[in-house]
Amino acid sequence: MDLGIKGKTALITASSGGMGRNIAHALAAEGVNVVLFARSADKLQAVADEIEQQHGVKAVAVPGNMLVRADVERLASSLRQHGGGPDIVVLNTSRPPNPIRATLEETDEERWKEAYQNQLWGTIQVVTHVLPLMLDRNWGRVIAITSASVKQPMPHHSLSTVFRAGVTAYMKHLANEVGASGITVNCVAPALIDTSHRSGGAAYSAEQTAARKKLTPLGRLGTQQETTGVVTFLASMQAGFVNGATIPVEGGMVGSLL
């Protein structure tokens, strides 16, 4: 299927590894030029090089931190230089320096502040600086990677859940405000995704992995590709009437009807 996005430009944040890297590859495979933004300059450039070699598209690495205003301003300037601005923005966030899994009782003020910065404020700051570059194009896609915990809170995920729910609310408001400019805004909410194959992935024992598999009617963990496939669809022409939605990718774990 031709997704109709060949030749467009996508910004993917936190794209030096993991989900962000996989999303960049998935979009590049559809002929999309990519601008990569993450803190690790060496890793980011390596991803840009492999994308250009494998997919034959333009890949630009812009090292920087979503939490540093000067870095985000430099990102916006780089986007202006490469096509005038992005057609597609994928808002992925990296893991914070300290573990984000904790009960409310275990969470102190500093961890709340850190989670707010990493999970919510970075997203808002990027959108604030990049969205003006998209408004005159009369077409665009903004996609945030959140978590299924925004629909069904999970134990020890209070920090992530609170601020990713904030991202979800922010994106819903944004969808209402920019829809008239031809820009759709959506969230992808994964859970129970297998990250054991990558460096820095969550480490689970065999018993924990078996227990996680039982949380979904499918009896298995999801793959990174099953998440990136949803992101790629939302970035496509075919998803032009999907707006303000949160698409779960969790194998049926969430028990709600809506």
C-alpha positions in Angstrom: 0.0 0.0 0.0 1.3 3.4 -0.9 1.0 5.5 2.3 1.4 8.8 0.3 4.2 10.2 2.4 7.2 9.6 0.2 9.4 12.7 0.1 7.9 14.2 3.2 10.1 15.2 6.2 9.6 13.8 9.7 11.1 14.8 13.1 11.5 12.0 15.6 12.6 12.9 19.1 14.6 10.6 21.4 15.6 8.7 18.3 19.2 7.6 19.0 17.9 4.1 20.0 15.0 2.0 21.1 11.5 2.9 19.9 12.5 6.3 18.4 15.2 4.7 16.2 12.7 2.0 15.1 10.1 4.7 14.2 12.7 6.6 12.2 13.6 3.4 10.3 9.9 2.6 9.6 9.2 6.1 8.2 12.4 6.1 6.2 11.3 2.8 4.7 8.3 4.6 3.3 10.5 7.2 1.6 10.3 9.8 4.4 13.3 12.0 5.1 14.1 12.2 8.8 15.4 14.7 11.3 16.7 12.9 14.4 16.9 14.6 17.8 18.4 13.1 20.9 21.1 13.8 23.5 23.8 11.4 22.3 25.5 12.9 19.3 27.6 9.8 18.4 24.6 7.4 18.6 22.4 9.8 16.8 24.8 10.2 13.9 25.2 6.4 13.7 21.4 6.0 13.3 21.3 8.8 10.6 24.1 7.0 8.7 22.4 3.6 8.8 19.1 5.1 7.7 20.7 6.8 4.7 22.5 3.6 3.8 19.5 1.3 4.2 16.7 3.4 2.9 18.3 6.0 0.5 16.6 9.0 2.2 18.0 12.1 3.8 18.7 11.7 7.5 19.9 14.7 9.6 21.2 14.3 13.1 20.5 17.2 15.5 22.0 16.5 18.9 20.2 18.1 21.8 18.0 17.9 24.9 14.2 18.4 24.8 14.5 20.1 28.2 17.0 22.7 27.1 15.3 25.7 25.3 18.4 26.6 23.4 18.7 23.1 22.0 15.1 23.1 20.9 15.5 26.5 19.3 18.5 25.1 17.4 16.4 22.2 16.3 13.7 24.5 14.9 16.4 26.4 13.1 17.8 23.2 11.6 14.3 22.2 10.5 13.9 25.5 8.6 17.1 24.8 6.8 16.0 21.3 5.8 12.8 21.8 3.9 11.4 24.7 5.9 9.9 22.5 8.6 8.6 19.0 9.3 5.5 17.4 7.8 5.4 14.8 10.5 6.4 15.1 14.2 6.8 12.0 16.4 7.2 12.9 20.1 9.0 10.1 21.8 10.7 10.6 25.2 13.8 8.9 26.6 14.1 7.3 30.0 14.9 9.7 32.8 18.2 9.4 34.7 16.5 7.9 37.7 14.1 4.9 37.7 10.6 6.0 37.0 8.9 3.0 38.5 7.8 3.7 42.0 4.7 3.8 44.3 3.3 7.2 45.3 4.7 6.6 48.8 8.2 6.1 47.4 8.2 9.2 45.3 9.9 12.3 46.5 9.7 15.9 45.2 12.8 15.6 43.0 11.5 12.5 41.3 8.1 14.3 40.6 10.0 17.2 39.1 12.2 15.0 37.0 9.3 13.0 35.7 7.4 16.1 34.8 10.3 17.5 32.9 11.0 14.2 31.0 7.5 13.0 30.3 5.5 16.3 29.8 7.5 19.5 29.6 9.9 18.3 26.9 7.0 17.4 24.7 5.3 20.8 25.2 8.6 22.6 24.5 9.2 20.8 21.2 5.7 21.4 20.0 5.8 25.1 21.0 8.9 25.7 18.8 8.2 23.3 15.9 4.4 23.6 15.3 4.6 27.2 13.9 6.8 25.7 11.1 3.9 23.4 10.1 0.9 25.7 10.2 1.3 27.2 6.7 1.6 23.8 5.0 -2.1 22.9 5.4 -1.1 19.3 6.1 0.7 17.6 9.0 0.8 14.8 11.5 1.8 15.1 15.2 2.1 11.8 17.0 3.0 11.3 20.7 4.2 8.0 22.1 2.5 7.6 25.5 1.6 4.4 27.3 -1.5 2.2 27.9 -1.2 3.1 31.5 -3.1 6.3 30.7 -6.1 4.1 30.2 -5.4 1.5 32.9 -2.9 2.6 35.5 -0.3 -0.1 36.4 1.4 -0.8 39.7 4.6 1.2 40.3 4.0 3.4 37.2 2.5 6.4 39.0 5.1 8.9 37.8 4.8 7.8 34.2 1.0 7.5 34.3 0.4 11.0 35.7 2.5 12.9 33.2 1.7 10.7 30.2 -1.9 11.4 30.9 -0.9 15.0 30.9 0.6 14.5 27.4 -2.6 12.8 26.3 -4.7 15.8 27.5 -2.3 18.3 25.9 -2.5 16.4 22.5 -6.3 16.3 22.7 -6.4 20.1 23.1 -3.9 20.5 20.3 -5.9 18.4 18.0 -8.9 20.7 18.5 -6.8 23.8 17.9 -4.9 22.9 14.8 -7.3 20.6 12.9 -8.4 23.5 10.7 -4.8 23.8 9.5 -5.0 20.2 8.2 -2.8 18.8 11.0 -3.9 15.7 12.8 -2.8 15.0 16.4 -2.9 11.6 17.9 -1.2 9.4 20.6 0.0 5.8 20.4 -0.2 4.0 23.7 1.9 0.8 23.9 2.3 -1.7 26.7 3.8 -5.1 27.1 6.3 -4.6 24.3 9.3 -6.8 24.3 12.4 -4.7 24.7 14.7 -7.6 25.8 16.6 -7.5 22.4 18.0 -4.0 22.8 20.6 -2.4 25.0 19.0 -0.6 27.9 15.8 -2.6 27.6 13.9 -3.5 30.7 15.4 -6.6 32.3 12.7 -9.2 33.3 13.3 -12.6 34.7 11.8 -15.6 33.0 9.0 -15.7 35.6 8.3 -12.0 35.2 8.2 -12.4 31.4 5.8 -15.3 31.6 3.6 -13.3 34.0 3.6 -10.3 31.6 2.5 -12.5 28.7 -0.5 -13.6 30.7 -1.8 -10.0 31.0 -2.9 -10.0 27.4 -5.5 -12.4 25.7 -2.9 -13.0 23.0 -0.6 -14.7 25.4 2.6 -12.9 24.2 4.5 -9.7 24.2 4.2 -7.2 21.4 7.0 -6.3 19.1 8.6 -2.9 18.4 7.5 -3.3 14.8 3.8 -3.7 15.8 4.1 -0.3 17.5 6.0 1.4 14.7 3.4 0.1 12.2 0.6 2.0 14.0 2.8 5.2 14.1 3.5 4.9 10.3 -0.2 4.5 9.6 -1.1 7.6 11.6 1.5 9.5 9.7 0.0 8.4 6.4 -2.5 10.0 4.0 -4.9 7.1 4.9 -5.2 8.4 8.5 -6.4 11.8 7.5 -9.7 11.5 9.5 -8.1 10.1 12.6 -7.7 13.0 15.0 -7.5 13.5 18.8 -7.3 9.7 19.3 -5.2 7.5 21.5 -4.5 4.2 19.8 -3.6 1.3 22.1 -1.0 -1.2 21.2 -1.2 -3.6 24.1 -2.8 -6.9 22.9 -6.1 -6.3 24.7 -4.6 -5.8 28.2 -6.8 -2.7 28.9 -10.3 -3.9 29.9 -12.2 -0.7 29.1 -14.8 -0.6 26.3 -13.5 2.8 25.0 
